[in-house]
Amino acid sequence: MLLLQFSTSHYCRKARLALGYKKISYQVSNLTPGLHILKLKPLTGLTTLPVLLPQEAGQVEAVADSTNIFRFLESYCPKPALFLPDRVQQSEANMLEDWLDESIGTATRFVYYHFRARAGRAIDSTIFSQVLIQVVQKQYGITDATAELATRRIEIALAQLSQRWQKSTYLVGEVLGIADLTAAALLSPLALIPAYQQQYPWLFEQIKQIHLVCGEPLPPGIEE
Ligand SMILES: N[C@@H](CCC(=O)N[C@@H](CS)C(=O)NCC(=O)O)C(=O)O
């Protein structure tokens, strides 16, 4: 299998966690932001990464979107399961996964790039990195005001996740599932922001444990 990705994308990390959890061997191809559209549009009709190419007879050519990649991997390799056998619990996990994907992953992007362009500039102050950050900020409309709204959304999300994770180790049910992997990947960029490290140590411990279970290298800002 081949995973088309941006190496630093938290949505691509989400797909890698699932591949790792299921111990599926795969290779990655890192696309260049901007030029990625030339490859993706004809392949999937979308412009976003990750995209998984199963590269096997009898399988689809390409699976676009991290949520679809979860579904594909579950049917391709059912064990270990990422979907819960209880339908009600899985429905709750689906809802959490969608909320994390559509709302919280985006909010993390806003807070992270806003930080990287200002107080976190020293993380990588090269012209290339700073130009890329400016392009991302323009593309998504990241400003002081929109980053502030995103910060509030993350606060609400972390209150919800802390209740669930502290109650039972997993967000839904008694085993690791799609909601856990999604939260671990999509909140991981916050590890580079000192204020989050100070206020939410349990979050980064949980992200670390999930990465270890999945055999995925730890995100920047989280140490062994
Ligand atoms: N809902 C999508 C979101 C993926 C996404 O936003 N990917 C970003 C990288 S983090 C991307 O490819 N952006 C490039 C673009 O929109 O052209 C998923 O879960 O796969």
The ligand as a Gaussian input file, in Angstrom:
#p B3LYP/6-31G(d) Opt

LIG

0 1
 N      -11.490000      15.629000       6.121000
 C      -10.218000      15.446000       5.441000
 C       -9.331000      16.627000       5.767000
 C       -7.914000      16.462000       5.252000
 C       -7.181000      17.793000       5.172000
 O       -7.697000      18.864000       5.532000
 N       -5.945000      17.721000       4.650000
 C       -5.153000      18.899000       4.455000
 C       -3.766000      18.689000       5.039000
 S       -3.823000      18.714000       6.801000
 C       -4.936000      19.109000       2.961000
 O       -4.720000      18.164000       2.224000
 N       -4.967000      20.375000       2.496000
 C       -4.641000      20.697000       1.154000
 C       -5.784000      21.273000       0.365000
 O       -6.875000      21.476000       0.932000
 O       -5.560000      21.543000      -0.831000
 C       -9.632000      14.111000       5.919000
 O       -9.989000      13.675000       7.024000
 O       -8.880000      13.465000       5.174000

